């Protein structure tokens, strides 16, 4: 699954007994900032990813190259 948030696309998938989510930019396939976020539900993981996207908007130094 994926959705857009600000300048980022949020992706999520079931992984074992939990959900993982990550954000990408500009058609990239790798997670922005090399971060994968975890949640007990898909909604929780995607909420964490939206919060991460907001942090990236405010501090682009968090992006790793």
C-alpha positions in Angstrom: 0.0 0.0 0.0 1.1 3.6 -0.5 -0.2 7.1 0.0 1.1 10.6 -0.4 2.0 12.9 2.5 3.6 16.3 1.9 6.5 15.6 -0.5 6.7 11.9 0.5 5.0 8.7 -0.5 4.2 6.4 2.4 4.5 2.6 1.9 3.5 -0.2 4.3 3.5 -3.9 4.4 2.8 -6.7 6.8 6.0 -8.2 8.2 5.7 -11.2 10.5 3.4 -10.2 13.4 3.6 -6.4 12.9 3.4 -3.8 10.1 6.3 -1.8 8.8 6.1 1.6 7.0 8.6 3.8 5.2 8.6 7.0 3.2 10.2 7.7 -0.2 10.7 10.8 -2.3 10.8 11.4 -6.1 10.2 7.9 -7.2 13.0 6.4 -5.1 12.6 2.9 -3.9 14.7 3.1 -0.7 13.4 4.5 2.5 14.1 8.3 3.0 16.7 8.6 5.7 17.2 4.9 5.7 14.4 4.5 8.3 11.7 1.8 8.5 9.0 2.4 11.1 7.1 -0.3 13.0 3.6 -0.6 14.3 1.3 -3.2 15.7 -1.3 -2.2 13.1 -1.0 -0.8 9.6 -2.5 2.4 10.8 0.0 2.8 13.6 3.0 2.1 11.3 1.7 4.6 8.7 1.0 7.2 11.4 4.7 6.8 12.5 5.8 7.2 8.8 3.7 10.4 8.5 5.4 11.8 11.7 8.8 10.9 10.2 7.9 12.7 6.9 7.0 15.8 9.0 10.3 15.6 10.8 12.1 15.3 7.4 10.3 18.4 6.2 11.5 20.4 9.1 15.1 19.0 9.2 16.4 17.6 5.9 19.7 16.8 7.7 18.0 13.7 8.8 18.2 12.3 5.3 21.2 10.0 4.9 23.0 9.6 1.6 
